[in-house]
Amino acid sequence: PGRGFRVIAAVIALLVLPLVALRGRTLAHCYAAQLTLALFAWIVWRRLVPAPDLRFACTALAVLELAIVALFLARGENVRWSANRAAVIAAVVYALTIPAASWKVDGDEPFYLLITESIVHDADLDLANQYREIARTASGRVDLVPQADDPSGPQGQRYSRYEPFLALLMAPGYALGGLQGALAVIAFFGALLVRSTIRWMEDEGVADEAARAVFPLFAFAPPVLFYATRIWPEVPAAFFFVEAIRGVRAHRAKRWVPALFGLVMLKLRFVLVAIGLIAAGLRARRSRLLIALGVIAVP
């Protein structure tokens, strides 16, 4: 999207965010504070010679406006709070961050994207076609070549050493919106992570006031914000991890079994985390222990 569109979208989002959870006088005071900051920023912009970089100025203003919303969310009296509302707020912020980011697809990301493209276009995991037509990849990385330790097939097949589960999760988003659609899937898991974390706090008896206060500190700070807008498995893994903890704590196998399975499928080394959760939550019933071992063994 163009710069003008992104600015308009950011303004609309910052006006909508308070409506998600704030009511009455708290909402009015929040809008007043946001307007005051905007006017102050405009005066500073007009007086500064030379003017700062427009991109930096808009980003700084958006961050400060978001901080105002977070402060009223934490300290306001008329607040309608729930895990779902927290997830909606996080989803809006992540949706704005994706098109505003200036990074390029790098590191492991282009390989996960190649696997996604192969699943969508070829319905397989063979990347030979993708490497032959590398100029068409959505990552824009025309310099990609197979890695030294990638598996290969007897008929020239090229496979990736990365687990394909993340690519499988991103496939519907990529099919609908290309690279931005794949990123939207990761951002969606970021919103689910926020929701699950708030629900976890509720399960553990954390007061709403405390949850509202810490919510922006994990939802809009490193590492969650950065990982929620990149093609990495950490945010989906964190979501499955929190869901597994909630399931183990509540003795609900229907929750922790699929959560642990998803966690291990994302990266096999996450099996170490799964073993720790199983050791903590399965001190009795052999049937549950067998299920847990199956969750680890199948991937």
C-alpha positions, 0 to 999 in steps of 0.5 A, spaced: 500 500 500 502 507 498 504 511 504 498 515 504 493 509 505 498 507 510 497 513 514 489 514 513 489 506 515 493 508 522 489 514 523 482 510 523 485 504 527 488 509 532 481 512 533 477 505 533 482 502 538 479 506 544 472 504 542 474 496 543 475 497 550 474 504 553 467 507 555 464 513 558 468 518 561 474 514 560 473 514 552 472 521 552 479 523 556 483 518 551 480 521 545 482 528 548 489 526 550 490 523 543 488 530 540 492 534 544 498 529 542 496 530 535 496 538 535 503 538 539 506 533 534 503 538 528 506 544 532 513 541 533 513 538 526 512 545 523 517 549 528 523 544 526 528 546 521 530 541 518 523 537 519 525 530 521 524 524 516 516 523 515 516 516 516 520 516 523 515 522 525 509 518 523 511 512 526 513 515 533 507 519 533 503 512 532 507 509 538 505 515 542 498 515 541 498 507 542 501 508 549 496 513 550 490 508 549 494 503 553 495 508 559 487 509 559 486 501 558 490 500 564 488 506 569 481 507 566 475 506 570 470 505 564 473 499 561 470 493 558 475 488 558 476 481 556 481 476 552 477 477 546 478 484 546 485 484 548 486 480 541 482 484 537 486 490 539 493 486 538 490 484 531 489 491 529 496 493 531 499 487 528 495 489 521 498 496 521 505 493 523 506 489 517 505 493 511 509 499 515 515 494 516 521 496 512 525 489 512 526 484 507 525 477 507 531 474 510 534 468 514 530 462 514 524 466 512 525 465 504 525 458 505 519 457 509 516 461 504 518 457 498 515 451 502 509 455 502 509 456 495 510 449 493 504 447 497 500 452 494 502 451 487 504 444 486 501 441 492 508 437 494 514 439 498 519 438 492 522 445 491 525 443 485 520 447 481 521 453 485 529 454 485 528 453 477 523 459 477 526 463 483 525 470 480 518 468 481 518 467 488 514 472 493 520 473 497 524 477 492 530 473 493 533 471 487 539 469 490 536 463 493 540 456 492 539 449 496 542 449 502 548 444 503 544 439 508 537 439 504 535 432 503 534 430 495 530 425 492 532 420 487 529 423 481 532 430 482 527 432 488 529 438 492 526 438 499 528 443 505 531 441 512 525 446 515 519 443 518 513 444 513 508 445 518 509 452 519 508 453 511 502 448 511 499 453 516 501 459 512 498 456 505 491 459 506 493 466 507 498 465 501 493 463 497 489 468 498 494 474 499 501 472 497 506 474 502 502 479 505 497 473 506 502 469 509 504 474 514 497 475 516 497 468 518 503 469 523 499 476 525 493 472 527 497 467 531 500 473 535 493 475 536 491 468 538 497 468 543 495 474 546 488 472 547 491 465 550 495 469 555 490 473 558 485 467 558 491 464 562 492 470 567 484 469 568 485 461 569 491 463 575 486 468 578 490 474 576 486 481 577 483 484 571 487 491 573 493 487 573 492 484 566 490 490 563 497 493 565 501 488 563 497 487 556 501 492 552 508 490 555 508 483 552 503 484 546 506 490 543 514 489 545 519 485 543 519 479 542 512 478 540 511 484 536 517 483 532 515 475 531 508 476 529 510 480 523 515 475 520 515 469 517 518 465 523 515 459 527 516 462 534 509 466 535 505 460 533 509 455 537 508 460 543 501 460 542 501 452 542 505 452 548 501 457 552 495 453 550 498 446 552 500 449 559 493 451 560 490 444 558 495 441 563 493 446 568 486 444 567 487 437 566 484 437 559 487 432 554 483 435 549 487 442 549 494 440 551 494 434 546 493 438 540 497 444 542 503 439 544 502 436 537 502 443 534 508 445 538 513 439 536 510 439 529 513 446 528 520 445 530 522 438 532 527 441 537 521 444 541 520 436 543 524 438 549 519 443 551 514 438 550 517 433 555 518 438 560 510 439 560 509 432 560 513 431 566 510 436 570 502 434 568 502 427 567 504 424 574 498 419 574 494 415 569 498 411 564 493 412 558 495 420 558 502 418 558 502 413 552 498 419 549 503 424 550 509 419 548 505 418 541 504 426 541 512 426 541 513 420 537 509 421 531 513 428 529 
